[in-house]
């Protein structure tokens, strides 16, 4: 069997790549892409074995592009990784903190370091990637500029960390989904052995549904979970885009779709929704457990 290939958005040194290494170790080949959309397309086309994409941050919330791609893609969710995100201010080796005038990074990273960036009195400039910002400063020799990225990005591109841990909240974490084509096996958290029968301790199922545009329809759908005493761990709405002010609902809940109670709930839910798509069942990340 050849080396496993895994796609991610960004340049080498991006947080998505760190999430890959946290889950799979260094024995994989990581394939950088320009966008989350491209990660989905490359994985679906068989260009890589798996794709890893961010889905939500504990401070700034959901990654809308990922949710939109989950709706349109045929890929399945087979695992998740929760990564503690430690942001660094990175610049050329000759740079001094007081000489920084502009800071480049992905909009999520800039938002997660809003207080620090404001205190510096510098101009924040949005780029497509954290590590890509570091690479750009290196390649263009940008003086008076810094990037917000992970420490590993500074090591890869030979730049200097001016300050580490600049995120506004010390609990800053990002949740990533592991995506595979139909038939992909669930991915257990690294170091967590599955129970007998292949079921790990603590599982989630993710799905998307839409309800008729009538009074009480969302309540009726969610009541199915409440009556079965199934805990919802996440609910997110996204516009349908085709019809103004109508929404798709993305739900994560505790349990596996093979479980008898879950089978019954999904059957009942199908009767109360206008659209239902199960994205997959997978073991919970260790960092995501209470």
Beta strands, then each sheet from edge to edge (+ up, - down):
strand 1: 5-9
strand 2: 29-33
strand 3: 50-57
strand 4: 61-62
strand 5: 76-84
strand 6: 88-91
strand 7: 102-106
strand 8: 123-127
strand 9: 145-149
strand 10: 160-164
strand 11: 173-180
strand 12: 203-210
strand 13: 232-239
strand 14: 247-254
strand 15: 275-283
sheet 1: 2+ 1+ 3+ 4-
sheet 2: 2+ 1+ 3+ 11- 5+
sheet 3: 8+ 7+ 9+ 6- 10+
sheet 4: 13+ 14- 12+ 15-
end
